[in-house]
Amino acid sequence: MPSTHPPVAAHPPSADSASATLVVATADARALLHDWPVLARRLATADHRREDHLALEDWLLAIHQMPTAAEPALTAQALGLSGRGHGWLAVDAVALTVSRDRLVGLPQAAEDADDAARLVDDVLGQMPVIGTPYADGSRRLLDLDAPADARFAPLWRIAGRPLDDHLPQGPRGAEWRRWLTEAQMVLHEHPLNATREARGLRPLNALWLAGGEAAAPAPGACPLQLHGNHPLARLLLDAAPPSAGAPPANLAVWLHQPGSPPPAAVDALSRRANFELRILEPSGQQRYRRRGWHAVRLWRKALPTLCPVAPA
């Protein structure tokens, strides 16, 4: 049975104030090097390895010691909602396509948010009641009428990946898979999807459920510099207990947008003799580790590209 909750290696920042940890989430690693050309020289002497895909959301939850299944409950708590103690689910409308004979989830586009919310509302109104819905902008939460007794994978894990590996599992997993199938049938003929297709947009042809925990623990304190707009990162930072003194400047997260140079604070951290860089891409992740003594690797040339092959 495939696991929907793989372990995440998200190590806390080093206690060494001279060491820096950078996490960069980007949709285009080639553009990253173009936007940050001095990085090619700084990474030339660093150790490098490529690892399996890791979503920024998974890294953020792990670094704050927050269970993935508790993320909807954390959102509910931030909204001041009191549940009945059976669990919270996040409900989204998503687009699925067939690739190599397998259903694959497509990344959710920002412009889909309003249509997705309307579809979720309509489908929940036609399906057997499983909980009380709440709206937070375009996001939808369900306060369950009974414990889910299942494990759900978050929406971000299905983007560009086979759906079979992430469907609900556990004692009542089969019931929830049937529920999702019934919801998909309702969406198949929904007039809003017909309108979307007429406009050249992909139909949102499935619902997705995530979460399941009734309450969220307080996030572990992990002060970091956040550069970019990320709702989950902000939610975790706001919910974490306050730290004494000023936040350390040795951990930073940058949401890179192609065409944008790095913030000055991020660039400054990369100049340190000891630093680690984790680049999160849709296809996987790259990790670079540089130590002061790596400066003796004078034979290495500046990286021509951020590629999966370690420097020679």
Buried (B, 14 or more C-beta within 10 A) or exposed (E): EEEBBEEBEBEEBBEEEEBBBBBBBBBBBEBBBBBBEEBBEBBBBBBBEBEEBBBBBBBBBBBBBBBBBBBBBBBBBBEEBEBEEBBBBBBBBBBBEEEEEEBBBBBBEEEBBEBBBBBBBBBBEEEEEBBEBBEBEBBBBBBBEEEBBBBBBBBBBBBEBBBEBBBBBBEBBEBBEEBBEBBBEBBEEBEBBEEBEEEEBBBBBBBBBBBBBBEBBEBBBBBBBBBBEBEBBEBBBEBBEEEEEEEBBBBBBBBBEEEBEBBEEBBEBBEBEBBBBBBBBBEBBBBBBBBEEBEEEEEBEBBEEBBEEEBE
